[in-house]
Amino acid sequence: MQSTDSSHTPDITFLEIFDKNPVAIVVSNATGQIVFANTQSHRLLGYEMGELIGMGIEQLAPENIRASHERSRAAFNQHPSARAMTGRELTARRKDGGLFPVEIGLVPLTLGGDTLILASIVELTELKRLEEEAKRRANEVTLLYRLGLALAGGEDLYHALRAFAHELRQVISADAFHIGLYDSETDIFSYSLFLNLDEDVQPPSRKLHEKPGLAAEVISGRKTIYLEDINDPQVRRNHHMLVIIEAPIRSYLGIPLVLNDRVIGIMSVQSLKPGAYAPEQIRLLETIATQVSITIEKSRLLEQLQRELAERRLLIDELENKNAELERFTYTVSHDLKSPLVTISGFLEFLEQSAAAGDMVRFKKDKKRIQDAVNRMQAMLGELLELSRLGRVINEPDSISFGDLAREALELARGRVDERGVVVYIQPNLPSVRVDKPRLIEVLQNLLDNAAKYMGGQAKPHIEVGYQGMEGDKPVFFVRDNGMGIPTEHHERIFGLFNKLDPASEGTGIGLALVKRIIELHDGRIWVESEAGSGSTFYFTLPRG
């Protein structure tokens, strides 16, 4: 306890009760001179005992507010009342010049005829630290919530991670952000997302034992790696750097993505600034990495489920189509094979009558009609057998020029083409296709033969074989004629079994059904564009060679 000369100070016997108070207490007079300071105030402000006595109270305030503090003190002296100092975030100044947050309460005193101001000073450093910690944790929870929404809201893994990265960059320096996935069975490391200086990049996948880099170090070590400055020579000696994209990155942070005690990849955040990440940020990112791992696994499982459901749907659709086709096949076969049997049955009776009557002329006519019906049935059964074998018997596909296929097919169809005087033009430089060569020659021969057969009365019959662009990744070819054409209502029907638009024409009517089946076995499709009297164009797609 210190005091000044009794002629300049009040009787401070009353103030002695404040000396042992755990709160710092400083008493000043109307001119701002400190007349009393307890032990705690000396300790808090960093002064030796007695050093505060006689100092101006403004010396305990930061230099930039001392003038305003004098004005506030003068105003308090005019209207003294017990109150807390307010209006700004208060800061006190230690002897060494250090500043710290405080809360100050003012109480006016009158002792020995003097007006005094008692100031109680409470340090808020710990309270501020706790407030900042609570604020930081609240921000972390908010960030985790927003990141969780971003991860859950994407229509697929890429868009979910893209939205996540956008949210993350709002609060953390992330000039580059990578999510890489690792398959330990194949040693393949691939990037699901690679953002580099606002550029969305798609680096190729790689085998980690061939090109390890920091990713391999994070994955094999199963722990976070933080390099404050990758340009530091010592850092470069201790770590193997693999440059994916040239960029002036300085800080590198790589965090393993772990799921069920298995490392499935890494999350990497990088900055152009050295030393960009504080320990609490790294801890937060490690927490986020766990959430990312769960999202990736959920996305994988969802994709796998969707893939299996799509495959099952395709199988169901294929089965339904096969069943419908089998029903049509059964009906068609029973209907069309019945016709020659009825013919045979009817003319057997006539044959018997002719034999009994000794009418050999009629006998031979009836015998020929029976033979024609048998031949027709035999041809139909042969082609049905051929149709049934498709899908079970197929040759190894080869890459071959479509033009060569067309020329070989034309030679096989030459008889009918020349008979009808048809000019055939095959476009030059046609693309290559990967097909079962004998089957595709059969397709083209059938289409050429049909085109020549149904020219009608065309004076200048013409057929063109060519290429017309792409459908997806498959080239589109065509066989076009200027013949009699096909009415629109028959465009689907002509690909059915035994469907002939002209019942008097030769053949069984199974040719285009065979063509359609062969094209579909090559994962292609076939369709026709035609109008009666305007020629026909058969389009079909095939796999590229």
Secondary structure as GFF3:
##gff-version 3
##sequence-region A 1 545
A	DSSP	three_ten_helix	13	18	.	.	.	ID=ss1
A	DSSP	beta_strand	24	29	.	.	.	ID=ss2
A	DSSP	beta_strand	34	37	.	.	.	ID=ss3
A	DSSP	alpha_helix	39	45	.	.	.	ID=ss4
A	DSSP	three_ten_helix	57	60	.	.	.	ID=ss5
A	DSSP	three_ten_helix	63	65	.	.	.	ID=ss6
A	DSSP	alpha_helix	66	78	.	.	.	ID=ss7
A	DSSP	beta_strand	83	84	.	.	.	ID=ss8
A	DSSP	beta_strand	91	93	.	.	.	ID=ss9
A	DSSP	beta_strand	99	111	.	.	.	ID=ss10
A	DSSP	beta_strand	114	123	.	.	.	ID=ss11
A	DSSP	alpha_helix	125	153	.	.	.	ID=ss12
A	DSSP	alpha_helix	157	168	.	.	.	ID=ss13
A	DSSP	beta_strand	176	183	.	.	.	ID=ss14
A	DSSP	beta_strand	188	196	.	.	.	ID=ss15
A	DSSP	beta_strand	199	200	.	.	.	ID=ss16
A	DSSP	beta_strand	206	207	.	.	.	ID=ss17
A	DSSP	alpha_helix	213	221	.	.	.	ID=ss18
A	DSSP	beta_strand	225	227	.	.	.	ID=ss19
A	DSSP	alpha_helix	233	238	.	.	.	ID=ss20
A	DSSP	beta_strand	251	259	.	.	.	ID=ss21
A	DSSP	beta_strand	262	271	.	.	.	ID=ss22
A	DSSP	alpha_helix	279	357	.	.	.	ID=ss23
A	DSSP	alpha_helix	360	389	.	.	.	ID=ss24
A	DSSP	beta_strand	398	401	.	.	.	ID=ss25
A	DSSP	alpha_helix	402	412	.	.	.	ID=ss26
A	DSSP	alpha_helix	414	419	.	.	.	ID=ss27
A	DSSP	beta_strand	423	426	.	.	.	ID=ss28
A	DSSP	beta_strand	432	435	.	.	.	ID=ss29
A	DSSP	alpha_helix	437	453	.	.	.	ID=ss30
A	DSSP	beta_strand	462	471	.	.	.	ID=ss31
A	DSSP	beta_strand	474	481	.	.	.	ID=ss32
A	DSSP	three_ten_helix	488	490	.	.	.	ID=ss33
A	DSSP	three_ten_helix	493	495	.	.	.	ID=ss34
A	DSSP	alpha_helix	511	521	.	.	.	ID=ss35
A	DSSP	beta_strand	526	530	.	.	.	ID=ss36
A	DSSP	beta_strand	536	541	.	.	.	ID=ss37
###
